[in-house]
């Protein structure tokens, strides 16, 4: 087996040396908004992701990617819409995320360089760039994947961008159960080389299901378990369910999320809020109607709670939204919002309001 791998990599190397000019492709994602809280304050939030792919031949390719986010007072990049980014800092310096080289062949696919992973992503609009099993992570190392139409196995190992003492090892197993139904299992360890495994390692495991039942129901569900390091290790369990119902021009999107935090990991100021998620639970439902392929309306109705044990911090949101789709891969959202605290003896002055506009472009 070792000889086969060495022969494969040697062949790929010399093939790359003799390759003609590579085929170059670009991809990107832009999400930008502006909004006002109707008290005289204005906010802008932006995220720009750019990627470049260079295909040298059928076996060798390279990828370069970079990100720029607007300033956000709560240090959560990508919170669009309705983050609290400063108008004067709407664009920051470009952040180079990294590059990798990928080799594909009969014994699998190897990627070497700066590798990105993120498990348990939300469909929900406010957390659409966040996730509940792991946050977006970067590791410089090697990734190997192999599989077929039924099962794919991927393993990654490298040095994390969190700290000079932290290494990453993680993997994901993808299973195609049958047509329109799939299951993925993710798992990994981040370990601090200067500490013992017990006090310096974070362990995670998760599972995600995606299924489609005819033209009516699409179901996404995720489960996450995270074990945090420390003198007293802490456990967190996260659950996410996101169904989508479609009946002709009528749709209903839903998200239910909760975090079980028996060891109060989410109140640790060095880690809170976990993964950038402000809620320990929330429920979202958005009935919608499409007038044409270019125009639609929706009415998100939501309940949010940042602390499961404190009902007085719960809030009800209503966010009527008008959607415009000028063409494929371009969206323009125009929305209003009212936030009603669900505490006792609230006054009219306790209500919060917002109005804004968001543009999303992908290519």
Secondary structure, 3 states (H helix, E strand, C coil): CHHHHHHHHHHHHHHHHCCCCCEEEEEEEEEEEEEECCCCCEEEEEEEEEEEEEECCCCEEEEEEEEEECCCCCCCCCCCCCCCCCHHHCCCCCEEEEEEEEEEECCEEEEEEEEEECCCECCCHHHCCCECCCCCEEEEEEEEEEECCCEEEEEEEEEECCCCCEEEEEEEEEEEEECCEEEEEEEEEEEECCCCHHHHEEEEEEEEEEEEECCCEEEEEEEEEEEECCCCCEEEEEEEEEEEEEECCEEEEEEEEEEECCCCHHHCCCCCCHHHCCCCEEEEEEEEEECCCCEEEEEEEEEEECCCCCHHHCEEEEEEEEEEEEECCEEEEEEEEEEEECCCCCCHHHCEEEEEEEEEEEC
